């Protein structure tokens, strides 16, 4: 099996190399742990640097620098082998290699995991999100958010049509820092995902999802501005499609 064939086999869930405020339909390639044959198990690990305290961060897998120098507000992905024993994932600041966060994880064949480096009052955290996505109903798309923006505080989420100011009933409320919203599935068409300060109609973020076509699912990672603080911005993980 060639390297391009391996990439094609797993590319449904690879994370685009994207920056803050990117398109919901952005796509790109990813790096590969190694070029193994079809008999070897592999999984996809998506790494997002959502901690603006760290201008760049490295993802080490079992002591190997698998994703070096990932800038704040960007994400990328790798394929990793999926043995039956845990693999070590360590996030280190670059270039001083200080360990920021780590996790031991048993990865399974063809699974996808998102590792999101978050900023806390002191130091950093690491969200490990295994794949839980389901295909949306016919003629629908799916959206959820991960709140990785310290400046936002707890947030509410609305899904609206063309008028993103028509905020009636939120689909999720009081999502704290490092909180994850359940997937919401809605029909294709005019669609905005609006994030507000919890308990208010103060808009922090308005993501236009109208360009999403049927069957696509995205996770919106809400992050602080490039220099920290407000206004918050976002990047998207292509969960399906």
NORHU-V693131 format. One record per residue. N is the residue number from 1. OMEGA is omega in whole degrees, -180 to 180 (NA if undefined). Layout:
N_OMEGA, N_OMEGA
//
This chain:
1_-179, 2_178, 3_-180, 4_178, 5_178, 6_179, 7_180, 8_-178, 9_-175, 10_-168, 11_180, 12_-175, 13_-178, 14_-178, 15_176, 16_174, 17_-168, 18_176, 19_-176, 20_178, 21_-177, 22_176, 23_176, 24_-179, 25_180, 26_177, 27_179, 28_-179, 29_179, 30_179, 31_-174, 32_178, 33_171, 34_-176, 35_-177, 36_-180, 37_-174, 38_-179, 39_-176, 40_180, 41_177, 42_174, 43_177, 44_174, 45_180, 46_-178, 47_-180, 48_175, 49_-178, 50_-179, 51_-172, 52_174, 53_-175, 54_-176, 55_175, 56_179, 57_178, 58_172, 59_176, 60_176, 61_-177, 62_176, 63_-179, 64_179, 65_-172, 66_178, 67_-177, 68_167, 69_180, 70_-177, 71_174, 72_178, 73_177, 74_179, 75_175, 76_-175, 77_177, 78_168, 79_177, 80_175, 81_-177, 82_176, 83_-180, 84_180, 85_-179, 86_172, 87_-177, 88_176, 89_-177, 90_176, 91_180, 92_176, 93_178, 94_6, 95_-172, 96_174, 97_173, 98_179, 99_-179, 100_-178, 101_-180, 102_177, 103_170, 104_-172, 105_171, 106_-180, 107_-178, 108_-176, 109_177, 110_177, 111_178, 112_-180, 113_174, 114_175, 115_-176, 116_176, 117_-177, 118_-180, 119_177, 120_179, 121_175, 122_178, 123_-174, 124_173, 125_178, 126_173, 127_176, 128_-174, 129_174, 130_180, 131_175, 132_-172, 133_174, 134_176, 135_180, 136_174, 137_-180, 138_178, 139_180, 140_174, 141_-180, 142_178, 143_168, 144_175, 145_166, 146_-180, 147_179, 148_-177, 149_179, 150_-177, 151_-177, 152_-171, 153_177, 154_-174, 155_169, 156_-178, 157_177, 158_170, 159_-177, 160_173, 161_-176, 162_-179, 163_-176, 164_176, 165_-178, 166_-176, 167_-179, 168_-178, 169_180, 170_176, 171_177, 172_-178, 173_171, 174_177, 175_-174, 176_171, 177_-176, 178_175, 179_-177, 180_178, 181_172, 182_177, 183_174, 184_-178, 185_-178, 186_179, 187_178, 188_-179, 189_179, 190_-172, 191_173, 192_170, 193_-175, 194_179, 195_179, 196_170, 197_-170, 198_179, 199_-179, 200_172, 201_178, 202_-174, 203_176, 204_-174, 205_177, 206_-178, 207_179, 208_179, 209_-174, 210_-178, 211_179, 212_178, 213_-174, 214_177, 215_-178, 216_177, 217_-179, 218_167, 219_178, 220_177, 221_-179, 222_-176, 223_175, 224_174, 225_-175, 226_179, 227_-177, 228_178, 229_-180, 230_-1, 231_178, 232_176, 233_-170, 234_164, 235_-171, 236_172, 237_178, 238_-177, 239_175, 240_174, 241_NA
//
